Amino acid sequence: MAALFVGPMPVDQFLREFVSPTAEEAPPLPLDHFDKMPKNVKKEKDMYQPF
């Protein structure tokens, strides 16, 4: 199994080669983007309606 893996690779090299920065900035989200989300929810599953 060891023949199937390559490494270790320095973190800086990995980031340069595989996680290149995007050319454009992500657009800003509208201020009211999350207003429709349920408030005062303790668990994620409580945010959804049952099937």
PDBQT receptor file of N, H, CA, C and O in Angstrom, charges set to zero:
ATOM      1  N   MET A   1       0.819  -1.190   0.000  1.00  0.00    +0.000 N 
ATOM      2  CA  MET A   1       0.000   0.000   0.000  1.00  0.00    +0.000 C 
ATOM      3  C   MET A   1       0.863   1.254   0.000  1.00  0.00    +0.000 C 
ATOM      4  O   MET A   1       0.464   2.273  -0.562  1.00  0.00    +0.000 OA
ATOM      5  N   ALA A   2       2.039   1.199   0.619  1.00  0.00    +0.000 N 
ATOM      6  H   ALA A   2       2.364   0.371   1.076  1.00  0.00    +0.000 HD
ATOM      7  CA  ALA A   2       2.908   2.369   0.710  1.00  0.00    +0.000 C 
ATOM      8  C   ALA A   2       3.319   2.879  -0.664  1.00  0.00    +0.000 C 
ATOM      9  O   ALA A   2       3.593   4.069  -0.817  1.00  0.00    +0.000 OA
ATOM     10  N   ALA A   3       3.369   2.014  -1.656  1.00  0.00    +0.000 N 
ATOM     11  H   ALA A   3       3.147   1.047  -1.531  1.00  0.00    +0.000 HD
ATOM     12  CA  ALA A   3       3.758   2.437  -3.000  1.00  0.00    +0.000 C 
ATOM     13  C   ALA A   3       2.701   3.326  -3.651  1.00  0.00    +0.000 C 
ATOM     14  O   ALA A   3       2.978   3.965  -4.667  1.00  0.00    +0.000 OA
ATOM     15  N   LEU A   4       1.509   3.375  -3.091  1.00  0.00    +0.000 N 
ATOM     16  H   LEU A   4       1.285   2.856  -2.266  1.00  0.00    +0.000 HD
ATOM     17  CA  LEU A   4       0.433   4.179  -3.671  1.00  0.00    +0.000 C 
ATOM     18  C   LEU A   4       0.425   5.616  -3.160  1.00  0.00    +0.000 C 
ATOM     19  O   LEU A   4      -0.334   6.441  -3.669  1.00  0.00    +0.000 OA
ATOM     20  N   PHE A   5       1.248   5.930  -2.169  1.00  0.00    +0.000 N 
ATOM     21  H   PHE A   5       1.864   5.259  -1.756  1.00  0.00    +0.000 HD
ATOM     22  CA  PHE A   5       1.254   7.257  -1.569  1.00  0.00    +0.000 C 
ATOM     23  C   PHE A   5       2.561   7.967  -1.853  1.00  0.00    +0.000 C 
ATOM     24  O   PHE A   5       3.610   7.340  -1.994  1.00  0.00    +0.000 OA
ATOM     25  N   VAL A   6       2.482   9.292  -1.936  1.00  0.00    +0.000 N 
ATOM     26  H   VAL A   6       1.629   9.802  -1.822  1.00  0.00    +0.000 HD
ATOM     27  CA  VAL A   6       3.670  10.121  -2.116  1.00  0.00    +0.000 C 
ATOM     28  C   VAL A   6       3.709  11.098  -0.951  1.00  0.00    +0.000 C 
ATOM     29  O   VAL A   6       2.668  11.608  -0.537  1.00  0.00    +0.000 OA
ATOM     30  N   GLY A   7       4.875  11.359  -0.427  1.00  0.00    +0.000 N 
ATOM     31  H   GLY A   7       5.721  10.944  -0.763  1.00  0.00    +0.000 HD
ATOM     32  CA  GLY A   7       4.924  12.346   0.645  1.00  0.00    +0.000 C 
ATOM     33  C   GLY A   7       6.088  12.094   1.562  1.00  0.00    +0.000 C 
ATOM     34  O   GLY A   7       6.863  11.173   1.306  1.00  0.00    +0.000 OA
ATOM     35  N   PRO A   8       6.249  12.836   2.581  1.00  0.00    +0.000 N 
ATOM     36  CA  PRO A   8       5.470  14.028   2.880  1.00  0.00    +0.000 C 
ATOM     37  C   PRO A   8       5.874  15.203   1.989  1.00  0.00    +0.000 C 
ATOM     38  O   PRO A   8       6.973  15.223   1.434  1.00  0.00    +0.000 OA
ATOM     39  N   MET A   9       4.994  16.157   1.861  1.00  0.00    +0.000 N 
ATOM     40  H   MET A   9       4.101  16.141   2.311  1.00  0.00    +0.000 HD
ATOM     41  CA  MET A   9       5.237  17.334   1.040  1.00  0.00    +0.000 C 
ATOM     42  C   MET A   9       5.165  18.555   1.957  1.00  0.00    +0.000 C 
ATOM     43  O   MET A   9       4.262  18.641   2.790  1.00  0.00    +0.000 OA
ATOM     44  N   PRO A  10       6.094  19.494   1.821  1.00  0.00    +0.000 N 
ATOM     45  CA  PRO A  10       6.023  20.697   2.652  1.00  0.00    +0.000 C 
ATOM     46  C   PRO A  10       4.702  21.445   2.420  1.00  0.00    +0.000 C 
ATOM     47  O   PRO A  10       4.204  21.510   1.296  1.00  0.00    +0.000 OA
ATOM     48  N   VAL A  11       4.159  21.993   3.478  1.00  0.00    +0.000 N 
ATOM     49  H   VAL A  11       4.564  21.940   4.391  1.00  0.00    +0.000 HD
ATOM     50  CA  VAL A  11       2.860  22.665   3.407  1.00  0.00    +0.000 C 
ATOM     51  C   VAL A  11       2.877  23.793   2.384  1.00  0.00    +0.000 C 
ATOM     52  O   VAL A  11       1.955  23.902   1.576  1.00  0.00    +0.000 OA
ATOM     53  N   ASP A  12       3.896  24.624   2.403  1.00  0.00    +0.000 N 
ATOM     54  H   ASP A  12       4.646  24.535   3.059  1.00  0.00    +0.000 HD
ATOM     55  CA  ASP A  12       3.969  25.749   1.460  1.00  0.00    +0.000 C 
ATOM     56  C   ASP A  12       3.948  25.271   0.014  1.00  0.00    +0.000 C 
ATOM     57  O   ASP A  12       3.275  25.870  -0.824  1.00  0.00    +0.000 OA
ATOM     58  N   GLN A  13       4.665  24.215  -0.282  1.00  0.00    +0.000 N 
ATOM     59  H   GLN A  13       5.211  23.728   0.399  1.00  0.00    +0.000 HD
ATOM     60  CA  GLN A  13       4.691  23.675  -1.642  1.00  0.00    +0.000 C 
ATOM     61  C   GLN A  13       3.318  23.130  -2.027  1.00  0.00    +0.000 C 
ATOM     62  O   GLN A  13       2.851  23.352  -3.145  1.00  0.00    +0.000 OA
ATOM     63  N   PHE A  14       2.680  22.430  -1.118  1.00  0.00    +0.000 N 
ATOM     64  H   PHE A  14       3.058  22.250  -0.210  1.00  0.00    +0.000 HD
ATOM     65  CA  PHE A  14       1.344  21.893  -1.380  1.00  0.00    +0.000 C 
ATOM     66  C   PHE A  14       0.367  23.019  -1.702  1.00  0.00    +0.000 C 
ATOM     67  O   PHE A  14      -0.385  22.935  -2.673  1.00  0.00    +0.000 OA
ATOM     68  N   LEU A  15       0.378  24.066  -0.890  1.00  0.00    +0.000 N 
ATOM     69  H   LEU A  15       0.989  24.134  -0.101  1.00  0.00    +0.000 HD
ATOM     70  CA  LEU A  15      -0.538  25.184  -1.113  1.00  0.00    +0.000 C 
ATOM     71  C   LEU A  15      -0.281  25.857  -2.456  1.00  0.00    +0.000 C 
ATOM     72  O   LEU A  15      -1.229  26.194  -3.166  1.00  0.00    +0.000 OA
ATOM     73  N   ARG A  16       0.977  26.055  -2.813  1.00  0.00    +0.000 N 
ATOM     74  H   ARG A  16       1.746  25.781  -2.236  1.00  0.00    +0.000 HD
ATOM     75  CA  ARG A  16       1.301  26.680  -4.105  1.00  0.00    +0.000 C 
ATOM     76  C   ARG A  16       0.821  25.834  -5.272  1.00  0.00    +0.000 C 
ATOM     77  O   ARG A  16       0.301  26.372  -6.250  1.00  0.00    +0.000 OA
ATOM     78  N   GLU A  17       0.985  24.532  -5.188  1.00  0.00    +0.000 N 
ATOM     79  H   GLU A  17       1.408  24.095  -4.394  1.00  0.00    +0.000 HD
ATOM     80  CA  GLU A  17       0.685  23.660  -6.320  1.00  0.00    +0.000 C 
ATOM     81  C   GLU A  17      -0.780  23.249  -6.424  1.00  0.00    +0.000 C 
ATOM     82  O   GLU A  17      -1.281  23.061  -7.532  1.00  0.00    +0.000 OA
ATOM     83  N   PHE A  18      -1.476  23.106  -5.301  1.00  0.00    +0.000 N 
ATOM     84  H   PHE A  18      -1.069  23.258  -4.401  1.00  0.00    +0.000 HD
ATOM     85  CA  PHE A  18      -2.826  22.551  -5.339  1.00  0.00    +0.000 C 
ATOM     86  C   PHE A  18      -3.926  23.505  -4.874  1.00  0.00    +0.000 C 
ATOM     87  O   PHE A  18      -5.098  23.286  -5.179  1.00  0.00    +0.000 OA
ATOM     88  N   VAL A  19      -3.568  24.544  -4.150  1.00  0.00    +0.000 N 
ATOM     89  H   VAL A  19      -2.615  24.721  -3.903  1.00  0.00    +0.000 HD
ATOM     90  CA  VAL A  19      -4.575  25.459  -3.627  1.00  0.00    +0.000 C 
ATOM     91  C   VAL A  19      -4.190  26.877  -4.038  1.00  0.00    +0.000 C 
ATOM     92  O   VAL A  19      -3.904  27.731  -3.199  1.00  0.00    +0.000 OA
ATOM     93  N   SER A  20      -4.192  27.102  -5.339  1.00  0.00    +0.000 N 
ATOM     94  H   SER A  20      -4.424  26.408  -6.021  1.00  0.00    +0.000 HD
ATOM     95  CA  SER A  20      -3.800  28.419  -5.821  1.00  0.00    +0.000 C 
ATOM     96  C   SER A  20      -4.868  29.442  -5.453  1.00  0.00    +0.000 C 
ATOM     97  O   SER A  20      -6.054  29.115  -5.418  1.00  0.00    +0.000 OA
ATOM     98  N   PRO A  21      -4.457  30.673  -5.179  1.00  0.00    +0.000 N 
ATOM     99  CA  PRO A  21      -5.442  31.704  -4.826  1.00  0.00    +0.000 C 
ATOM    100  C   PRO A  21      -6.341  32.013  -6.020  1.00  0.00    +0.000 C 
ATOM    101  O   PRO A  21      -5.919  31.893  -7.170  1.00  0.00    +0.000 OA
ATOM    102  N   THR A  22      -7.555  32.403  -5.745  1.00  0.00    +0.000 N 
ATOM    103  H   THR A  22      -7.898  32.500  -4.811  1.00  0.00    +0.000 HD
ATOM    104  CA  THR A  22      -8.482  32.729  -6.826  1.00  0.00    +0.000 C 
ATOM    105  C   THR A  22      -8.116  34.080  -7.416  1.00  0.00    +0.000 C 
ATOM    106  O   THR A  22      -7.572  34.947  -6.733  1.00  0.00    +0.000 OA
ATOM    107  N   ALA A  23      -8.420  34.243  -8.678  1.00  0.00    +0.000 N 
ATOM    108  H   ALA A  23      -8.862  33.538  -9.233  1.00  0.00    +0.000 HD
ATOM    109  CA  ALA A  23      -8.114  35.490  -9.361  1.00  0.00    +0.000 C 
ATOM    110  C   ALA A  23      -9.074  36.596  -8.932  1.00  0.00    +0.000 C 
ATOM    111  O   ALA A  23      -8.700  37.769  -8.902  1.00  0.00    +0.000 OA
ATOM    112  N   GLU A  24     -10.301  36.230  -8.604  1.00  0.00    +0.000 N 
ATOM    113  H   GLU A  24     -10.605  35.277  -8.628  1.00  0.00    +0.000 HD
ATOM    114  CA  GLU A  24     -11.303  37.214  -8.229  1.00  0.00    +0.000 C 
ATOM    115  C   GLU A  24     -11.711  37.031  -6.771  1.00  0.00    +0.000 C 
ATOM    116  O   GLU A  24     -11.723  35.919  -6.243  1.00  0.00    +0.000 OA
ATOM    117  N   GLU A  25     -12.042  38.143  -6.142  1.00  0.00    +0.000 N 
ATOM    118  H   GLU A  25     -12.032  39.047  -6.571  1.00  0.00    +0.000 HD
ATOM    119  CA  GLU A  25     -12.575  38.053  -4.784  1.00  0.00    +0.000 C 
ATOM    120  C   GLU A  25     -14.019  37.612  -4.850  1.00  0.00    +0.000 C 
ATOM    121  O   GLU A  25     -14.728  37.925  -5.806  1.00  0.00    +0.000 OA
ATOM    122  N   ALA A  26     -14.448  36.898  -3.853  1.00  0.00    +0.000 N 
ATOM    123  H   ALA A  26     -13.872  36.644  -3.076  1.00  0.00    +0.000 HD
ATOM    124  CA  ALA A  26     -15.851  36.496  -3.787  1.00  0.00    +0.000 C 
ATOM    125  C   ALA A  26     -16.696  37.739  -3.534  1.00  0.00    +0.000 C 
ATOM    126  O   ALA A  26     -16.292  38.619  -2.774  1.00  0.00    +0.000 OA
ATOM    127  N   PRO A  27     -17.865  37.820  -4.163  1.00  0.00    +0.000 N 
ATOM    128  CA  PRO A  27     -18.710  38.994  -3.937  1.00  0.00    +0.000 C 
ATOM    129  C   PRO A  27     -19.243  38.996  -2.504  1.00  0.00    +0.000 C 
ATOM    130  O   PRO A  27     -19.450  37.935  -1.915  1.00  0.00    +0.000 OA
ATOM    131  N   PRO A  28     -19.464  40.177  -1.950  1.00  0.00    +0.000 N 
ATOM    132  CA  PRO A  28     -19.988  40.229  -0.579  1.00  0.00    +0.000 C 
ATOM    133  C   PRO A  28     -21.423  39.724  -0.523  1.00  0.00    +0.000 C 
ATOM    134  O   PRO A  28     -22.193  39.901  -1.468  1.00  0.00    +0.000 OA
ATOM    135  N   LEU A  29     -21.774  39.097   0.587  1.00  0.00    +0.000 N 
ATOM    136  H   LEU A  29     -21.149  38.953   1.355  1.00  0.00    +0.000 HD
ATOM    137  CA  LEU A  29     -23.147  38.623   0.780  1.00  0.00    +0.000 C 
ATOM    138  C   LEU A  29     -24.032  39.798   1.191  1.00  0.00    +0.000 C 
ATOM    139  O   LEU A  29     -23.575  40.702   1.891  1.00  0.00    +0.000 OA
ATOM    140  N   PRO A  30     -25.283  39.790   0.765  1.00  0.00    +0.000 N 
ATOM    141  CA  PRO A  30     -26.203  40.837   1.231  1.00  0.00    +0.000 C 
ATOM    142  C   PRO A  30     -26.360  40.749   2.755  1.00  0.00    +0.000 C 
ATOM    143  O   PRO A  30     -26.265  39.665   3.331  1.00  0.00    +0.000 OA
ATOM    144  N   LEU A  31     -26.597  41.879   3.392  1.00  0.00    +0.000 N 
ATOM    145  H   LEU A  31     -26.674  42.759   2.924  1.00  0.00    +0.000 HD
ATOM    146  CA  LEU A  31     -26.699  41.904   4.854  1.00  0.00    +0.000 C 
ATOM    147  C   LEU A  31     -27.844  41.049   5.374  1.00  0.00    +0.000 C 
ATOM    148  O   LEU A  31     -27.772  40.543   6.494  1.00  0.00    +0.000 OA
ATOM    149  N   ASP A  32     -28.900  40.878   4.584  1.00  0.00    +0.000 N 
ATOM    150  H   ASP A  32     -28.958  41.289   3.674  1.00  0.00    +0.000 HD
ATOM    151  CA  ASP A  32     -30.057  40.097   5.029  1.00  0.00    +0.000 C 
ATOM    152  C   ASP A  32     -30.017  38.642   4.557  1.00  0.00    +0.000 C 
ATOM    153  O   ASP A  32     -31.031  37.945   4.605  1.00  0.00    +0.000 OA
ATOM    154  N   HIS A  33     -28.874  38.193   4.113  1.00  0.00    +0.000 N 
ATOM    155  H   HIS A  33     -28.051  38.759   4.074  1.00  0.00    +0.000 HD
ATOM    156  CA  HIS A  33     -28.740  36.867   3.507  1.00  0.00    +0.000 C 
ATOM    157  C   HIS A  33     -29.222  35.730   4.426  1.00  0.00    +0.000 C 
ATOM    158  O   HIS A  33     -29.832  34.771   3.953  1.00  0.00    +0.000 OA
ATOM    159  N   PHE A  34     -28.957  35.833   5.704  1.00  0.00    +0.000 N 
ATOM    160  H   PHE A  34     -28.462  36.613   6.088  1.00  0.00    +0.000 HD
ATOM    161  CA  PHE A  34     -29.298  34.753   6.635  1.00  0.00    +0.000 C 
ATOM    162  C   PHE A  34     -30.524  35.074   7.499  1.00  0.00    +0.000 C 
ATOM    163  O   PHE A  34     -30.796  34.358   8.463  1.00  0.00    +0.000 OA
ATOM    164  N   ASP A  35     -31.250  36.116   7.177  1.00  0.00    +0.000 N 
ATOM    165  H   ASP A  35     -31.028  36.697   6.394  1.00  0.00    +0.000 HD
ATOM    166  CA  ASP A  35     -32.395  36.518   8.000  1.00  0.00    +0.000 C 
ATOM    167  C   ASP A  35     -33.500  35.466   8.065  1.00  0.00    +0.000 C 
ATOM    168  O   ASP A  35     -34.214  35.392   9.064  1.00  0.00    +0.000 OA
ATOM    169  N   LYS A  36     -33.653  34.658   7.028  1.00  0.00    +0.000 N 
ATOM    170  H   LYS A  36     -33.073  34.719   6.216  1.00  0.00    +0.000 HD
ATOM    171  CA  LYS A  36     -34.740  33.670   7.006  1.00  0.00    +0.000 C 
ATOM    172  C   LYS A  36     -34.398  32.386   7.765  1.00  0.00    +0.000 C 
ATOM    173  O   LYS A  36     -35.243  31.502   7.906  1.00  0.00    +0.000 OA
ATOM    174  N   MET A  37     -33.172  32.288   8.246  1.00  0.00    +0.000 N 
ATOM    175  H   MET A  37     -32.486  33.006   8.132  1.00  0.00    +0.000 HD
ATOM    176  CA  MET A  37     -32.788  31.084   8.988  1.00  0.00    +0.000 C 
ATOM    177  C   MET A  37     -33.444  31.087  10.360  1.00  0.00    +0.000 C 
ATOM    178  O   MET A  37     -33.615  32.148  10.961  1.00  0.00    +0.000 OA
ATOM    179  N   PRO A  38     -33.815  29.909  10.866  1.00  0.00    +0.000 N 
ATOM    180  CA  PRO A  38     -34.437  29.833  12.197  1.00  0.00    +0.000 C 
ATOM    181  C   PRO A  38     -33.504  30.390  13.272  1.00  0.00    +0.000 C 
ATOM    182  O   PRO A  38     -32.284  30.239  13.200  1.00  0.00    +0.000 OA
ATOM    183  N   LYS A  39     -34.094  31.020  14.244  1.00  0.00    +0.000 N 
ATOM    184  H   LYS A  39     -35.085  31.142  14.302  1.00  0.00    +0.000 HD
ATOM    185  CA  LYS A  39     -33.328  31.604  15.352  1.00  0.00    +0.000 C 
ATOM    186  C   LYS A  39     -33.420  30.683  16.571  1.00  0.00    +0.000 C 
ATOM    187  O   LYS A  39     -34.349  29.884  16.684  1.00  0.00    +0.000 OA
ATOM    188  N   ASN A  40     -32.470  30.800  17.460  1.00  0.00    +0.000 N 
ATOM    189  H   ASN A  40     -31.715  31.449  17.368  1.00  0.00    +0.000 HD
ATOM    190  CA  ASN A  40     -32.452  30.059  18.733  1.00  0.00    +0.000 C 
ATOM    191  C   ASN A  40     -32.545  28.549  18.544  1.00  0.00    +0.000 C 
ATOM    192  O   ASN A  40     -33.275  27.876  19.272  1.00  0.00    +0.000 OA
ATOM    193  N   VAL A  41     -31.823  28.021  17.588  1.00  0.00    +0.000 N 
ATOM    194  H   VAL A  41     -31.229  28.567  16.997  1.00  0.00    +0.000 HD
ATOM    195  CA  VAL A  41     -31.807  26.579  17.339  1.00  0.00    +0.000 C 
ATOM    196  C   VAL A  41     -30.601  25.992  18.061  1.00  0.00    +0.000 C 
ATOM    197  O   VAL A  41     -29.487  26.498  17.927  1.00  0.00    +0.000 OA
ATOM    198  N   LYS A  42     -30.819  24.933  18.821  1.00  0.00    +0.000 N 
ATOM    199  H   LYS A  42     -31.724  24.522  18.930  1.00  0.00    +0.000 HD
ATOM    200  CA  LYS A  42     -29.729  24.308  19.579  1.00  0.00    +0.000 C 
ATOM    201  C   LYS A  42     -28.975  23.263  18.751  1.00  0.00    +0.000 C 
ATOM    202  O   LYS A  42     -27.764  23.103  18.901  1.00  0.00    +0.000 OA
ATOM    203  N   LYS A  43     -29.699  22.550  17.874  1.00  0.00    +0.000 N 
ATOM    204  H   LYS A  43     -30.683  22.680  17.752  1.00  0.00    +0.000 HD
ATOM    205  CA  LYS A  43     -29.088  21.500  17.058  1.00  0.00    +0.000 C 
ATOM    206  C   LYS A  43     -29.435  21.736  15.592  1.00  0.00    +0.000 C 
ATOM    207  O   LYS A  43     -30.530  22.198  15.272  1.00  0.00    +0.000 OA
ATOM    208  N   GLU A  44     -28.502  21.419  14.713  1.00  0.00    +0.000 N 
ATOM    209  H   GLU A  44     -27.612  21.044  14.973  1.00  0.00    +0.000 HD
ATOM    210  CA  GLU A  44     -28.722  21.637  13.285  1.00  0.00    +0.000 C 
ATOM    211  C   GLU A  44     -29.973  20.919  12.794  1.00  0.00    +0.000 C 
ATOM    212  O   GLU A  44     -30.713  21.465  11.976  1.00  0.00    +0.000 OA
ATOM    213  N   LYS A  45     -30.218  19.709  13.277  1.00  0.00    +0.000 N 
ATOM    214  H   LYS A  45     -29.616  19.266  13.941  1.00  0.00    +0.000 HD
ATOM    215  CA  LYS A  45     -31.373  18.940  12.799  1.00  0.00    +0.000 C 
ATOM    216  C   LYS A  45     -32.694  19.645  13.086  1.00  0.00    +0.000 C 
ATOM    217  O   LYS A  45     -33.690  19.388  12.409  1.00  0.00    +0.000 OA
ATOM    218  N   ASP A  46     -32.716  20.529  14.080  1.00  0.00    +0.000 N 
ATOM    219  H   ASP A  46     -31.908  20.738  14.630  1.00  0.00    +0.000 HD
ATOM    220  CA  ASP A  46     -33.939  21.265  14.412  1.00  0.00    +0.000 C 
ATOM    221  C   ASP A  46     -34.258  22.368  13.403  1.00  0.00    +0.000 C 
ATOM    222  O   ASP A  46     -35.331  22.968  13.460  1.00  0.00    +0.000 OA
ATOM    223  N   MET A  47     -33.336  22.636  12.482  1.00  0.00    +0.000 N 
ATOM    224  H   MET A  47     -32.464  22.148  12.435  1.00  0.00    +0.000 HD
ATOM    225  CA  MET A  47     -33.557  23.673  11.473  1.00  0.00    +0.000 C 
ATOM    226  C   MET A  47     -34.407  23.171  10.310  1.00  0.00    +0.000 C 
ATOM    227  O   MET A  47     -34.870  23.974   9.500  1.00  0.00    +0.000 OA
ATOM    228  N   TYR A  48     -34.618  21.873  10.213  1.00  0.00    +0.000 N 
ATOM    229  H   TYR A  48     -34.241  21.221  10.871  1.00  0.00    +0.000 HD
ATOM    230  CA  TYR A  48     -35.276  21.285   9.055  1.00  0.00    +0.000 C 
ATOM    231  C   TYR A  48     -36.600  20.641   9.434  1.00  0.00    +0.000 C 
ATOM    232  O   TYR A  48     -36.782  20.173  10.558  1.00  0.00    +0.000 OA
ATOM    233  N   GLN A  49     -37.515  20.626   8.482  1.00  0.00    +0.000 N 
ATOM    234  H   GLN A  49     -37.367  21.006   7.569  1.00  0.00    +0.000 HD
ATOM    235  CA  GLN A  49     -38.806  19.973   8.672  1.00  0.00    +0.000 C 
ATOM    236  C   GLN A  49     -38.626  18.461   8.527  1.00  0.00    +0.000 C 
ATOM    237  O   GLN A  49     -37.835  18.025   7.691  1.00  0.00    +0.000 OA
ATOM    238  N   PRO A  50     -39.335  17.649   9.317  1.00  0.00    +0.000 N 
ATOM    239  CA  PRO A  50     -39.242  16.190   9.143  1.00  0.00    +0.000 C 
ATOM    240  C   PRO A  50     -39.866  15.773   7.816  1.00  0.00    +0.000 C 
ATOM    241  O   PRO A  50     -40.709  16.481   7.265  1.00  0.00    +0.000 OA
ATOM    242  N   PHE A  51     -39.447  14.626   7.313  1.00  0.00    +0.000 N 
ATOM    243  H   PHE A  51     -38.763  14.051   7.761  1.00  0.00    +0.000 HD
ATOM    244  CA  PHE A  51     -40.000  14.112   6.049  1.00  0.00    +0.000 C 
ATOM    245  C   PHE A  51     -41.427  13.694   6.223  1.00  0.00    +0.000 C 
ATOM    246  O   PHE A  51     -42.057  13.236   5.270  1.00  0.00    +0.000 OA
TER     247      PHE A  51
